[in-house]
Amino acid sequence: MDGSLRIGRLFGIPILLHYTFLLVIPLFAYIIGSQIGTTTDMLRDIFRIPIDTSIITSGLMPWILGTVVALGLFFGVLVHELAHSLVARAKGIKMQSITLLMFGGVAQMDEGAPEPRTELPMALAGPLMSLVFGLICCGLVYVTPDMATDTPTQGVLIFIFGYLGVLNIILFAFNLIPAFPMDGGRVLRAVLAIRMPLDRATRIAANVGKAFAVIFGIIGLFFLSPFLILIALFIYIGASMESTAVQYNVLLQDVTVGNMMTAPVTTVPENMPLSKVIDMMYASKHLGFPVTERDSLVGMVTLADVNRTSPIDREAMQVKDIMTRDIIALPPTASVIDALRIMSTRNIGRIPIVHEDRIVGIVTRTDILKVTELKKV
């Protein structure tokens, strides 16, 4: 995912940190720290246990505790996404990565929507793990007096464990709301897809998700809650995107890149002057060309490659000076869905089609969109 930093691996799955995560941690820490007194009273009422606030409310401690709880919350999100990923892997689905974002996390799979009987346990695994994590934290509240002898330290630990326990139980309940693409929406789709085609089930679940998004948005506007408004936008946009993606999968499921590729394809040699390639782009309105050497594919040159060079230097440059050498090619028998997935994950606009080491065509995003529109007829 663009804007993400890889921070490690767990169970062989890459863990990524999106830049929005770095923005939201200080915000969460501030919100938690500024409400430290009210939150402590709430926890005291929930757990029916005394909480010493002598350390909690002194000096910089509210902001330190806010940061600890915010990081603990996102650790819970990581555990939540790991549960999704490990169940998916147990069902034979390869996981690409887990990304921590502003509003939670995303476990990215190699394939699109899984089979209903696979998606159901996958969707339930995350919320159930949040519930388990929350209950463990709640249990630690009651054993804290045995873990620390002085009451001020007990107060700090009770605040951390109690707050994380409550937040994760809320996360469990919130995720089970049938607002697609949240976990509850995916559970709804899986149940519907057992009885009807996947695209229809997705459309119904997406419409339910949009209805919840509108309700959340109205409540957010009424109570002047920017977080609820942002969540409403996230749900509405996510439901629309997921519905469109599944529609593409259904329409293109039997189409191969060989059926829709552009052929013959215009290629350029490595030693072609860069100025001539730019002229070809203007004349053909194509923004990229495969580069060949003795009929073998050796690279791609695109407008993005050209834009990375200085206009002053272009007159003296050749294609080989700027072309992308690490290219992805597909055989004519490859699925269009695979091509579209590669384009999306790698952020590329075209894929050359190769048969027996010779380029036989090219597929672009525009080609896929055109075929999809025709399939709708």
C-alpha positions in Angstrom: 0.0 0.0 0.0 1.4 3.4 -1.0 2.7 5.6 1.9 3.5 2.5 4.1 6.6 1.6 5.9 7.5 -2.0 6.6 8.3 -2.6 10.2 8.7 -6.4 10.4 7.0 -9.8 9.9 4.8 -11.9 12.1 4.0 -15.5 11.2 5.7 -14.8 7.9 3.3 -11.9 7.1 4.8 -8.5 6.4 3.6 -5.8 8.8 3.3 -2.3 7.3 2.8 1.1 9.0 0.8 3.7 7.0 1.8 7.3 7.5 -1.8 8.1 8.8 -0.9 5.9 11.8 1.8 8.3 12.8 -0.6 11.2 12.6 -3.4 9.6 14.7 -1.2 8.3 17.6 -0.5 11.9 18.9 -4.1 12.8 18.4 -5.4 9.8 20.3 -2.8 10.4 23.0 -4.1 14.0 23.4 -7.7 13.0 23.5 -7.1 10.3 26.1 -4.8 12.5 28.2 -7.2 15.5 28.2 -10.1 13.3 29.4 -8.0 11.4 32.1 -10.2 12.4 35.0 -13.5 11.5 33.3 -12.2 8.3 32.0 -10.8 7.2 35.4 -14.3 7.8 37.0 -15.9 5.8 34.2 -13.4 2.9 34.8 -14.1 3.0 38.5 -17.8 2.7 37.9 -17.4 -0.1 35.3 -15.0 -2.3 37.3 -16.3 -1.4 40.8 -12.7 -1.1 42.0 -10.9 1.8 43.7 -8.3 3.7 41.5 -5.6 5.8 43.0 -5.2 8.9 40.8 -2.1 10.5 42.5 0.2 9.4 39.7 -2.4 9.3 36.9 -3.2 13.0 37.0 0.2 14.5 37.9 2.5 16.3 35.5 3.0 14.8 32.1 1.5 11.5 33.2 -1.9 12.0 31.4 -0.1 12.4 28.1 2.2 9.5 28.7 -0.7 7.3 29.6 -2.6 8.6 26.6 0.3 7.5 24.4 0.6 4.0 26.0 -3.2 3.4 25.7 -3.1 4.6 22.0 -0.3 2.2 21.2 -2.0 -0.6 23.1 -5.2 0.0 21.1 -3.3 -0.4 17.8 -1.6 -3.5 19.2 -5.1 -4.8 19.6 -5.9 -3.8 16.0 -2.7 -5.7 14.9 -3.9 -8.8 16.9 -7.4 -8.4 15.2 -5.9 -8.4 11.7 -3.5 -11.2 12.5 -6.6 -13.3 13.4 -8.1 -12.6 10.0 -4.8 -13.4 8.3 -4.1 -16.7 10.1 -7.6 -18.1 9.5 -7.3 -17.1 5.8 -3.9 -18.8 5.5 -5.3 -21.9 7.2 -8.0 -21.9 4.5 -5.3 -21.8 1.8 -5.4 -18.1 1.0 -2.0 -16.4 0.7 -1.7 -13.1 2.6 0.3 -10.2 1.2 0.6 -8.0 4.2 -1.1 -6.3 7.2 -1.2 -2.5 7.2 -2.0 -0.4 10.2 -4.0 2.7 9.3 -5.7 5.7 10.9 -9.0 3.8 11.4 -7.6 0.4 12.1 -5.9 -2.2 9.9 -6.1 -3.9 6.6 -5.2 -7.6 5.9 -4.5 -7.8 2.1 -5.0 -11.1 0.4 -3.6 -12.3 -3.0 -7.1 -13.0 -4.3 -10.5 -11.1 -4.3 -13.5 -12.1 -2.3 -13.1 -15.7 -0.9 -15.8 -18.4 -1.0 -18.6 -17.7 1.5 -17.8 -20.6 3.8 -14.2 -19.3 3.9 -15.1 -15.7 4.4 -17.5 -16.3 7.3 -14.9 -17.7 9.8 -12.3 -15.2 8.4 -14.6 -12.2 9.1 -15.6 -13.5 12.6 -12.0 -14.2 13.7 -11.0 -10.6 14.0 -13.8 -9.4 16.2 -13.7 -12.5 18.3 -9.9 -11.9 18.9 -10.7 -8.3 19.9 -13.2 -9.7 22.4 -10.7 -12.1 23.8 -8.0 -9.4 24.1 -10.5 -7.1 25.8 -11.5 -9.7 28.3 -7.9 -10.6 29.1 -7.2 -6.9 29.8 -10.4 -6.7 32.0 -9.2 -9.8 33.9 -5.8 -8.1 34.5 -7.6 -5.2 36.2 -8.6 -7.5 39.0 -5.2 -9.2 39.4 -3.4 -5.9 39.4 -3.4 -5.6 43.3 -1.4 -8.8 43.3 1.0 -7.5 40.7 1.9 -4.2 42.4 2.1 -3.4 46.1 1.7 0.4 46.2 -1.7 1.9 45.3 -0.5 4.7 43.0 1.2 2.1 40.7 -1.9 -0.1 40.9 -3.9 2.9 39.8 -1.7 3.4 36.7 -2.0 -0.3 35.7 -5.7 -0.5 36.4 -6.2 2.6 34.1 -4.2 1.0 31.3 -5.7 -2.5 31.4 -9.2 -1.2 32.1 -9.2 1.3 29.3 -7.7 -1.2 26.8 -10.3 -3.8 27.9 -13.2 -1.4 27.4 -11.9 -0.2 24.0 -11.4 -3.7 22.6 -14.8 -4.9 23.7 -16.2 -1.8 22.0 -14.1 -2.6 18.9 -15.6 -6.1 19.0 -19.2 -4.8 19.1 -18.6 -2.0 16.5 -17.0 -4.4 14.0 -20.0 -6.7 14.1 -22.3 -3.9 12.9 -23.4 -5.2 9.4 -21.9 -2.1 7.6 -19.9 -3.4 4.7 -16.9 -3.4 4.3 -16.5 -3.8 8.1 -16.3 -7.4 9.5 -20.0 -7.5 10.3 -20.8 -6.5 6.7 -18.5 -9.3 5.4 -20.3 -11.8 7.7 -23.6 -10.5 6.2 -22.3 -11.0 2.7 -21.0 -14.5 3.4 -24.4 -15.6 4.8 -26.2 -14.1 1.8 -23.7 -15.6 -0.7 -24.5 -19.1 0.5 -28.0 -18.6 -0.9 -27.4 -16.2 -3.9 -24.7 -15.2 -6.4 -21.7 -13.4 -4.9 -22.2 -10.1 -6.8 -25.8 -9.9 -5.7 -24.8 -10.6 -2.1 -22.1 -8.0 -2.3 -24.5 -5.4 -3.7 -27.0 -6.0 -0.9 -24.3 -5.9 1.8 -22.8 -2.7 0.2 -26.2 -1.0 0.2 -26.7 -1.9 3.9 -23.3 -0.5 4.6 -24.1 2.7 2.8 -27.3 3.0 4.8 -25.3 2.7 8.0 -22.8 5.3 6.7 -25.6 7.8 6.1 -26.9 7.2 9.6 -23.4 7.6 11.1 -22.9 10.8 9.0 -26.2 12.3 10.2 -25.4 11.5 13.9 -21.9 12.9 13.4 -23.2 16.2 12.0 -25.9 16.4 14.7 -23.3 15.9 17.5 -20.5 17.7 15.7 -18.3 14.6 15.7 -15.6 14.7 13.0 -14.5 11.1 13.8 -18.0 9.7 13.2 -18.3 11.7 9.9 -14.9 10.3 8.8 -16.0 6.8 9.7 -19.2 7.3 7.7 -17.1 8.4 4.7 -14.8 5.4 5.1 -17.7 3.0 5.2 -19.6 4.6 2.2 -16.5 4.7 0.0 -15.3 1.3 1.0 -18.7 -0.3 0.3 -18.8 1.3 -3.2 -15.3 0.2 -4.1 -15.8 -3.4 -2.9 -19.1 -3.6 -4.8 -17.4 -2.4 -8.0 -14.4 -4.7 -7.5 -16.7 -7.8 -7.2 -18.7 -6.7 -10.2 -15.4 -6.6 -12.2 -14.5 -10.1 -10.9 -17.8 -11.5 -12.0 -17.9 -9.8 -15.4 -14.2 -10.7 -16.2 -13.9 -14.1 -14.5 -13.7 -16.1 -17.8 -11.7 -13.5 -19.8 -8.0 -13.9 -20.4 -5.5 -11.2 -21.4 -5.0 -13.0 -24.7 -8.7 -12.3 -25.5 -8.4 -8.6 -25.1 -4.8 -7.6 -25.6 -3.8 -5.0 -28.2 -1.8 -6.7 -31.0 0.4 -6.2 -32.8 2.1 -4.0 -30.3 4.3 -1.1 -31.0 7.8 -1.6 -29.5 10.9 0.6 -29.3 14.6 -0.4 -29.3 17.0 0.4 -26.5 19.0 2.8 -28.5 16.1 4.9 -29.7 16.6 8.7 -28.9 14.3 9.7 -26.0 13.0 12.7 -28.0 11.7 10.3 -30.7 9.8 8.3 -28.1 8.2 11.5 -26.8 7.1 12.3 -30.4 5.6 8.7 -30.7 3.7 9.3 -27.5 2.2 12.5 -28.9 1.4 10.9 -32.2 -0.1 7.7 -30.9 -1.6 9.0 -27.6 0.0 5.9 -25.9 1.9 6.7 -22.7 4.1 3.7 -22.7 6.0 1.2 -25.0 7.7 -2.1 -24.5 11.4 -2.0 -25.1 12.9 -4.9 -27.1 16.3 -6.1 -28.1 16.5 -8.8 -30.8 12.8 -9.4 -30.4 13.2 -10.1 -26.6 11.4 -7.9 -24.1 14.0 -6.1 -22.0 12.0 -3.2 -20.4 9.2 -0.6 -20.5 9.5 3.1 -21.1 6.6 5.2 -19.9 5.7 8.9 -19.6 6.4 8.5 -15.9 10.0 7.5 -16.8 10.3 10.5 -19.1 9.0 12.9 -16.4 11.7 11.8 -14.0 14.3 13.3 -16.3 15.3 16.9 -16.8 14.0 18.4 -20.1 17.5 19.8 -20.7 19.0 16.3 -20.6 16.4 14.5 -22.8 18.0 15.4 -26.2 21.2 13.5 -25.3 19.4 10.4 -23.8 18.3 7.1 -25.2 15.5 4.8 -24.1 17.9 2.5 -22.2 19.0 5.4 -20.0 15.5 5.7 -18.4 13.5 2.6 -19.1 12.2 0.3 -16.3 14.0 -3.0 -16.5 12.2 -4.8 -13.6 9.0 -5.5 -15.5 6.1 -7.8 -15.1 4.8 -9.8 -18.1 2.0 -12.3 -18.4 1.2 -15.2 -20.8 -1.8 -14.9 -23.0 -3.6 -17.5 -20.8 -3.5 -15.3 -17.7 -6.7 -14.1 -16.2 -7.7 -10.4 -16.7 -8.5 -10.4 -13.0 -4.8 -11.2 -12.2 -3.7 -8.5 -14.6 -6.0 -5.9 -12.9 -4.8 -7.0 -9.4 -1.2 -6.6 -10.5 -1.9 -3.2 -11.9 -3.6 -2.1 -8.7 -1.0 -3.4 -6.3 2.0 -2.3 -8.4 0.4 1.0 -9.5 1.2 0.3 -13.2 -0.9 1.1 -16.2 0.0 -1.6 -18.7 1.4 -5.2 -18.8 3.1 -6.7 -21.8 1.9 -10.2 -22.9 4.7 -12.7 -23.7 4.5 -16.1 -25.4 7.6 -18.2 -25.9 9.9 -15.3 -24.9 8.4 -13.0 -27.6 6.0 -10.1 -27.0 2.7 -10.7 -28.6 0.6 -7.9 -27.2 -0.1 -5.5 -24.4 -3.0 -4.9 -21.9 -3.8 -1.5 -20.4 -6.2 -0.3 -17.7 -8.2 1.3 -20.5 -8.5 -2.0 -22.3 -9.9 -3.6 -19.2 -12.4 -0.8 -18.6 -13.6 -1.0 -22.2 -14.1 -4.8 -22.0 -15.9 -4.4 -18.7 -18.3 -1.8 -20.2 -19.0 -4.2 -23.1 -19.7 -7.1 -20.7 -22.4 -5.0 -19.0 -24.4 -4.9 -22.2 
